[in-house]
């Protein structure tokens, strides 16, 4: 029997990963860069965000946007579609 995956805890993970890869940055490099902006996030936090298994606060969203040189609109552009899919799959 297939085990159900829990719904993601954020809708920006794939976009964060895509933006990071476009800039040819590693997760560790992004972690260092966000640290310079006052957010002490180790590489594992960046990985969890990208996998959708960690929530992202507004401050963290803004910091990621600055570091990755993207807008918040870019990161959340697919949020409505993703949220509809999440709710449809959860039976709500």
C-alpha positions as CSV (number, residue, x, y, z in Angstrom):
1,X,0.0,0.0,0.0
2,X,1.3,3.5,-0.9
3,X,2.0,5.7,2.1
4,X,0.3,9.1,1.8
5,X,2.7,12.1,1.8
6,X,1.8,14.9,4.2
7,X,1.0,18.2,2.5
8,X,3.9,20.6,2.0
9,X,4.5,23.2,4.6
10,X,5.3,25.9,2.0
11,X,4.5,26.6,-1.6
12,X,7.8,28.3,-2.6
13,X,10.3,25.5,-2.2
14,X,10.6,24.6,-5.9
15,X,11.0,28.2,-6.9
16,X,13.6,28.8,-4.2
17,X,15.6,25.8,-5.6
18,X,15.2,27.0,-9.2
19,X,16.3,30.5,-8.3
20,X,19.3,29.1,-6.4
21,X,20.3,26.9,-9.3
22,X,20.0,29.7,-11.8
23,X,22.5,31.7,-9.8
24,X,24.8,28.6,-9.6
25,X,24.7,28.6,-5.8
26,X,24.9,25.7,-3.4
27,X,22.5,25.4,-0.4
28,X,25.5,26.1,1.8
29,X,26.3,29.3,-0.1
30,X,22.7,30.5,0.3
31,X,22.9,29.7,4.0
32,X,26.0,31.9,4.3
33,X,24.4,34.7,2.3
34,X,21.2,34.7,4.4
35,X,23.4,34.7,7.6
36,X,24.9,38.0,6.3
37,X,21.4,39.4,6.3
38,X,20.8,38.4,9.9
39,X,19.1,35.1,9.5
40,X,21.1,32.3,11.0
41,X,19.9,29.4,8.8
42,X,22.2,26.4,8.3
43,X,22.2,24.5,4.9
44,X,19.7,22.0,6.3
45,X,17.1,24.7,6.7
46,X,17.6,25.8,3.1
47,X,17.2,22.1,2.0
48,X,14.0,21.7,4.1
49,X,12.5,24.8,2.6
50,X,13.3,23.5,-0.9
51,X,11.7,20.1,-0.1
52,X,8.6,21.8,1.3
53,X,9.0,20.3,4.8
54,X,9.6,23.6,6.6
55,X,7.4,26.7,6.9
56,X,8.8,30.0,5.8
57,X,8.2,33.2,7.8
58,X,7.7,36.6,6.2
59,X,11.2,37.7,7.3
60,X,12.7,34.6,5.8
61,X,10.8,35.1,2.5
62,X,12.1,38.7,2.2
63,X,15.7,37.5,3.0
64,X,15.5,34.7,0.4
65,X,14.3,37.2,-2.1
66,X,17.2,39.6,-1.5
67,X,19.8,36.8,-1.6
68,X,18.4,35.1,-4.7
69,X,17.6,38.5,-6.4
70,X,13.9,37.6,-7.1
71,X,10.6,39.1,-6.0
72,X,8.2,37.6,-3.6
73,X,5.7,37.6,-6.5
74,X,8.1,35.3,-8.3
75,X,8.4,32.9,-5.4
76,X,4.6,32.7,-4.8
77,X,3.4,33.0,-8.4
78,X,2.1,29.3,-8.5
79,X,0.8,29.3,-4.9
80,X,-3.0,29.4,-5.8
81,X,-2.6,26.4,-8.1
82,X,-0.5,24.5,-5.6
83,X,-2.8,25.2,-2.8
84,X,-5.9,24.0,-4.8
85,X,-4.0,20.8,-5.5
86,X,-3.0,20.4,-1.8
87,X,-6.6,20.8,-0.6
88,X,-8.0,18.6,-3.4
89,X,-5.6,15.8,-2.4
90,X,-6.4,16.2,1.3
91,X,-10.1,15.8,0.9
92,X,-10.9,19.3,2.3
